[in-house]
Amino acid sequence: MTTPAKPLSGIRILEFDGLGPVTFAAMVLADMGAEVLRLTRSASAGAAVFSDVGGEVMHRGRAAVGVNLKDPADHARVLDLVAGADAIIEGFRPGVMERLGLGPDALAARNPRLVFGRVTGWGQTGPMADKVGHDINYIALSGALHALGEPDRPPRAPLNLVGDYGGGAMFLVAGVLAALLEAKTTGKGRVVDAAMTDGSALLTSLFHAFRPRGLWSDTRGANLLDGGAPFYRCFTCRDGGFVAVGALEPQFYAALIAGLGLTPDESPQFDMAGWPALHARFEALFAARDRDD
């Protein structure tokens, strides 16, 4: 059986090698079939450690070539690559590509249909644009971090999944794909500006919809999807294993209640005032069983 071509086969993308979201976005685009070339550059020892930490997993599916962007010969080489590319992605601080003579205007002059994808923490403009930061800082400012963790404790960072990857890399991928589709029709590229602060704020849209319906409060661990609902959280079992329970819909909740030997009358699903007591009952029932029972 012939394996079908991947959806981005024939698309050429230059990845200006960086950390976090750019690496992840390039990996996703390559997995979709794009021909991605990593342009690597010399780095300080500390940066090199983090750049290489993804190894064969994060750098899979693409070739790499070393360049010195300040060297005239390498600079010209990069412009030649740009001329034959469909898109570039970069994650440098605002102004770096422009100072290197590789900003959107310079590259558009070489290739008008080029999609110029860029991702930063705070965005290209604004009062925080030139400030350094990391995933945890971006999701703190966006408000996403506030919802994560246990009540009466400091918020807990969810690895780097919400800022770097969810709020940064995946919005960069979506924007680049949309711009590539547009360029096929118009023959003109555009700049895709993904900011992790904006992206992670957008990821919280559902909770802003919940709030006026009384389904979300500012108290961590008291809401529908943050562990407050006893039918959407993890429980410890007798053997030390864990069970993740997700029974949001009424039919699944009914099956959960029946499996635990309870009745609907003694455990109404959306009686939020009764959730703490119901959680205690669930906790005791799971603690009396092994995970695989």
Phi, psi and omega in degrees: 000130182285131177283125181292152176296147177286157189297334181257016177303133181094349178272130181251127183230135174260127178253113173281104193306134179209209182246163168055251191295323180294317179299316181293316180299318179296321178298316180296315180297321177293321178299331179278358175110356179293148173272101185254128177248120177279126174260103184264154180222161178295147183221165175294162183302317181296315180295324181297323179300313181288326180295325184270352189295333179287336176050221185291339181285301185286336182258014186292154170076015180210151178274167180222147176220136180278136179221150171250103188293348178263355178272127184305320181293316179291324178300315179295324178297318179297319179297324176296320177294322179299322182300332181254009183263158173265331182202157168233154172228140181211156181226031178286165176295153182307134176095343183295311181297322179296317180294334178277359183074025183233025179286177183304317182294316181296319182284327177294328178294330179275329184210093186298337182268005184290133170270125184252100181263131180220147180224135177222175178283309188259351185104168183284336181228170178110171186294339181257359190304324184265009180270146175281162179183173176225173182316311184298327179290319182294317182283343173290313181293326182287342183096349183295324183294329184302328185278355190253126178126190183265153177296148178062021175228160176299152175304153183243128181294132181271064190054216175244033187281325186279318182272294183304309190264305182291310184274344181248289188299315185288328174289327175296314179301312181299317180294319179296316180298317179296319181291324176296320178296317178297318182297331177296329181272317187265338186077008181237137176276183175205168176270131173253114185249101180258126177244129183297328177296313179295315183296316181290330174295319179296327179296342181267010185306317183301323184288330174290330175287325179293324191304309181293346178266006179075017183258004180212135176230173180279359179276115179296143177075019180235011189242176187299318189246009182248020180098353179289323178283124182294346179262014176212072180192181180255148179230148178270136181259171184302324183272009180088356176282175182233151174235128176266120182255126175225093184230064184285314184288148184305320182292326178285325177295320179298319179295321178297311181300316180296318181296331179270359178079023179255170178243151180303325182296326183267000183213061179300136191293313189254027170275087187298329179295334181267000183300317181301317180293320179294322177299319179298321179293314178301317183300317180293321181293318178290326181292343180269000182232154171281158184302320186268009177298000000 
